[in-house]
Amino acid sequence: MSLVSIGAWANPAPVTEISRSGRVASSTAAAATGTVEQRLAALERVVEARAEAQVRMQQQLQVLLDEVSELRGVTETHSYQLDEIIQRQRDIYQEIERRVSAVQGSAGNSTANTTPNATSGPAVTVSGNASENDAYDRAVNMVLKDRRYDAAIPEFESFLRTYPNSVYAPNAHYWLGQLLFNNGELAKAKTQFERVVNNFADSNKVADALLKLGQIAERENDKAAALTHYRKVVSAHGSSTAARLAKERVDALK
């Protein structure tokens, strides 16, 4: 094949700059005329321009891919934060129901009473010990009313030392675990959630505690453990909100 036919076969580079496109056009025209040296030089300029255009296109594509990846990460973060907010709201509603049930129940009894939940969910257990109720309410109020989260940690710890067999023990362990989790004290939080799961199998906090154990495992980059906890929630507590959230995490981690 002659250089002339090669020049006729080569296409100009798809570049956007006006000046560069002008040079490419002139180089292409030069490739069809002039001496052999001029033709070779013109073809080299065409090839160089095409290569530069491809590099720029690849760079632009990489920028777009990076932006998509960043947006995906932001979306996942917002989804996770929304799940956290939903979980806290559920905790608050459960405490409100417990308090309403306590007011409606016979607070003067010396034994624990079990009052049906207003939403036909699991029964709400209420202590007949006024001091025990007051101590637990004081710790919870630091979270729900005063928002003194750091001060609530020793308050729950004190409650559990004073009333280790309290009907509120699983809830207290869960609240304490949640506060420690929010503080980034994952090892301590894990201990509290494990106590709920291992020591209070009948508590309605077990599903939530398992969900939190899965989240802790995720933060510790232990994908296998996270999936184990999430799948336990789904299999054992399939109708709960915690199970729905756990199922979403299982799908995301696959």
C-alpha positions as CSV (number, residue, x, y, z in Angstrom):
1,M,0.0,0.0,0.0
2,S,1.4,3.4,-0.9
3,L,1.8,6.3,1.5
4,V,-0.8,8.2,-0.5
5,S,-3.4,5.5,-0.1
6,I,-2.5,5.3,3.6
7,G,-3.1,9.0,3.9
8,A,-6.4,8.8,2.1
9,W,-7.4,5.9,4.5
10,A,-6.5,7.7,7.8
11,N,-9.4,9.7,9.4
12,P,-8.8,13.0,11.3
13,A,-8.8,12.8,15.1
14,P,-12.1,13.6,16.9
15,V,-10.8,16.5,18.9
16,T,-12.8,19.4,20.3
17,E,-10.4,22.3,20.3
18,I,-10.7,24.5,17.2
19,S,-7.0,25.1,16.9
20,R,-6.2,21.4,17.2
21,S,-8.9,20.4,14.7
22,G,-7.4,22.9,12.3
23,R,-4.0,21.4,12.7
24,V,-5.4,18.0,12.2
25,A,-7.2,19.0,9.0
26,S,-4.1,20.7,7.6
27,S,-2.1,17.6,8.6
28,T,-4.5,15.3,6.8
29,A,-4.4,17.5,3.7
30,A,-0.6,17.5,3.9
31,A,-0.6,13.7,4.1
32,A,-2.1,13.6,0.6
33,T,0.4,16.0,-1.0
34,G,4.0,17.0,-0.6
35,T,7.1,15.0,-0.3
36,V,7.4,11.6,1.4
37,E,8.9,13.3,4.5
38,Q,6.0,15.8,4.7
39,R,3.5,13.0,4.3
40,L,5.1,11.0,7.1
41,A,5.2,14.0,9.4
42,A,1.6,14.8,8.6
43,L,0.5,11.2,9.4
44,E,2.4,11.3,12.7
45,R,0.6,14.4,13.7
46,V,-2.7,12.8,12.9
47,V,-1.9,9.7,14.9
48,E,-0.6,11.8,17.8
49,A,-3.8,13.9,17.8
50,R,-6.0,10.8,17.8
51,A,-4.0,9.3,20.7
52,E,-4.3,12.6,22.7
53,A,-8.1,12.6,22.1
54,Q,-8.4,9.1,23.3
55,V,-6.5,9.9,26.4
56,R,-8.7,12.8,27.1
57,M,-11.8,10.8,26.6
58,Q,-10.5,8.1,28.9
59,Q,-9.8,10.7,31.6
60,Q,-13.2,12.2,31.2
61,L,-14.8,8.7,31.5
62,Q,-12.8,8.0,34.7
63,V,-14.0,11.3,36.2
64,L,-17.6,10.3,35.5
65,L,-17.0,6.8,37.0
66,D,-15.5,8.3,40.1
67,E,-18.5,10.7,40.5
68,V,-20.9,7.8,40.1
69,S,-19.0,5.8,42.7
70,E,-19.0,8.7,45.1
71,L,-22.7,9.3,44.6
72,R,-23.4,5.6,45.3
73,G,-21.4,5.8,48.5
74,V,-23.3,8.9,49.6
75,T,-26.6,7.1,48.9
76,E,-25.6,4.1,51.0
77,T,-24.5,6.3,53.8
78,H,-27.8,8.2,53.8
79,S,-29.7,4.9,53.7
80,Y,-27.7,3.6,56.7
81,Q,-28.3,6.8,58.6
82,L,-32.0,6.6,57.9
83,D,-32.1,3.1,59.3
84,E,-30.4,4.3,62.4
85,I,-33.0,7.1,62.8
86,I,-35.8,4.6,62.3
87,Q,-34.3,2.3,64.9
88,R,-34.0,5.1,67.5
89,Q,-37.6,6.1,66.9
90,R,-38.7,2.5,67.5
91,D,-36.8,2.5,70.8
92,I,-38.5,5.7,71.9
93,Y,-42.0,4.4,70.9
94,Q,-41.4,1.2,72.9
95,E,-40.4,3.1,75.9
96,I,-43.5,5.3,75.6
97,E,-45.7,2.2,75.4
98,R,-44.0,0.7,78.4
99,R,-44.7,3.8,80.4
100,V,-48.3,4.0,79.3
101,S,-48.7,0.4,80.3
102,A,-47.1,1.0,83.7
103,V,-49.5,3.8,84.4
104,Q,-52.5,1.7,83.4
105,G,-51.3,-1.3,85.3
106,S,-51.4,-1.8,89.1
107,A,-48.2,0.0,90.2
108,G,-48.8,-1.0,93.8
109,N,-48.2,-4.7,93.3
110,S,-45.0,-6.1,94.8
111,T,-44.6,-8.5,91.9
112,A,-43.9,-7.8,88.2
113,N,-47.0,-7.4,86.0
114,T,-47.2,-8.1,82.3
115,T,-49.4,-5.7,80.3
116,P,-50.4,-6.2,76.7
117,N,-48.8,-3.8,74.2
118,A,-51.2,-1.2,72.8
119,T,-50.2,-2.2,69.3
120,S,-50.8,-6.0,69.9
121,G,-47.0,-6.6,69.9
122,P,-45.1,-8.4,72.6
123,A,-46.2,-8.0,76.2
124,V,-44.7,-5.1,78.1
125,T,-43.2,-6.2,81.5
126,V,-43.6,-3.7,84.3
127,S,-41.9,-3.9,87.7
128,G,-43.9,-3.4,90.9
129,N,-40.9,-2.0,92.6
130,A,-41.2,1.8,92.7
131,S,-37.5,2.4,93.3
132,E,-36.6,0.1,90.4
133,N,-39.1,1.9,88.1
134,D,-37.7,5.3,89.2
135,A,-34.1,4.3,88.7
136,Y,-34.8,2.9,85.2
137,D,-37.0,5.9,84.2
138,R,-34.2,8.3,85.4
139,A,-31.7,6.6,83.1
140,V,-34.1,6.5,80.2
141,N,-35.1,10.2,80.7
142,M,-31.4,11.2,80.4
143,V,-31.6,9.9,76.8
144,L,-35.2,10.7,75.7
145,K,-35.8,14.0,77.6
146,D,-32.5,15.5,78.6
147,R,-30.3,14.1,75.8
148,R,-27.4,13.8,78.2
149,Y,-26.1,10.7,76.4
150,D,-22.7,10.5,78.1
151,A,-24.3,10.9,81.6
152,A,-26.8,8.2,80.8
153,I,-24.1,5.6,80.4
154,P,-23.0,5.4,84.1
155,E,-26.7,5.7,85.0
156,F,-27.6,2.5,83.1
157,E,-24.5,0.8,84.5
158,S,-25.5,1.8,88.0
159,F,-29.0,0.5,87.4
160,L,-27.8,-2.9,86.2
161,R,-25.5,-3.2,89.2
162,T,-28.3,-2.4,91.6
163,Y,-31.0,-4.4,89.8
164,P,-29.2,-7.2,87.8
165,N,-32.4,-9.3,87.7
166,S,-34.7,-6.5,86.9
167,V,-37.5,-7.0,84.3
168,Y,-35.9,-4.0,82.6
169,A,-32.5,-5.6,82.4
170,P,-32.6,-6.6,78.7
171,N,-33.8,-3.1,77.8
172,A,-31.1,-1.5,80.0
173,H,-28.4,-3.6,78.4
174,Y,-29.7,-2.7,75.0
175,W,-29.9,1.1,75.8
176,L,-26.4,0.9,77.3
177,G,-25.1,-0.9,74.1
178,Q,-26.8,1.8,71.9
179,L,-25.1,4.6,73.8
180,L,-21.7,3.0,73.6
181,F,-22.2,2.2,70.0
182,N,-23.0,5.9,69.3
183,N,-19.8,6.8,71.1
184,G,-17.8,4.5,68.9
185,E,-17.0,2.1,71.8
186,L,-17.7,-0.9,69.7
187,A,-16.2,-3.6,71.9
188,K,-18.2,-2.5,75.0
189,A,-21.3,-2.1,72.9
190,K,-20.9,-5.6,71.5
191,T,-20.7,-7.0,75.1
192,Q,-24.1,-5.4,76.0
193,F,-25.9,-6.6,72.9
194,E,-24.5,-10.1,73.3
195,R,-25.9,-10.1,76.9
196,V,-29.3,-9.3,75.5
197,V,-29.1,-12.1,72.9
198,N,-27.5,-14.7,75.2
199,N,-29.2,-14.0,78.5
200,F,-32.7,-12.8,77.6
201,A,-33.9,-15.0,74.7
202,D,-37.5,-14.1,75.3
203,S,-36.9,-10.3,75.2
204,N,-38.3,-8.3,72.3
205,K,-34.9,-6.6,72.2
206,V,-33.2,-9.7,70.8
207,A,-33.9,-8.9,67.2
208,D,-32.6,-5.3,67.6
209,A,-29.5,-6.5,69.5
210,L,-28.7,-9.0,66.7
211,L,-29.1,-6.2,64.2
212,K,-26.7,-4.1,66.1
213,L,-24.2,-6.9,66.4
214,G,-24.3,-7.2,62.6
215,Q,-23.7,-3.4,62.3
216,I,-20.7,-3.7,64.6
217,A,-19.3,-6.5,62.6
218,E,-19.6,-4.4,59.5
219,R,-17.7,-1.6,61.1
220,E,-15.0,-4.0,62.1
221,N,-14.9,-5.2,58.4
222,D,-16.0,-8.7,59.4
223,K,-18.4,-9.4,56.6
224,A,-18.9,-13.1,57.5
225,A,-19.9,-12.3,61.1
226,A,-22.2,-9.5,59.9
227,L,-24.0,-11.8,57.5
228,T,-24.4,-14.4,60.3
229,H,-26.1,-11.9,62.6
230,Y,-28.3,-10.5,59.9
231,R,-29.4,-13.9,58.8
232,K,-30.3,-14.9,62.4
233,V,-32.6,-11.8,62.6
234,V,-34.2,-12.7,59.3
235,S,-34.7,-16.4,60.1
236,A,-35.8,-16.0,63.8
237,H,-37.6,-12.6,63.6
238,G,-38.9,-12.5,60.1
239,S,-41.9,-10.3,60.8
240,S,-40.0,-7.6,62.7
241,T,-38.7,-4.2,61.4
242,A,-35.3,-5.4,62.4
243,A,-35.6,-8.3,60.1
244,R,-36.5,-6.0,57.2
245,L,-33.4,-3.9,57.9
246,A,-31.3,-7.0,58.3
247,K,-32.5,-8.3,54.9
248,E,-31.5,-5.1,53.2
249,R,-28.0,-5.4,54.7
250,V,-27.7,-9.0,53.6
251,D,-28.6,-8.0,50.0
252,A,-26.1,-5.2,50.1
253,L,-23.3,-7.4,51.4
254,K,-23.8,-10.3,48.9
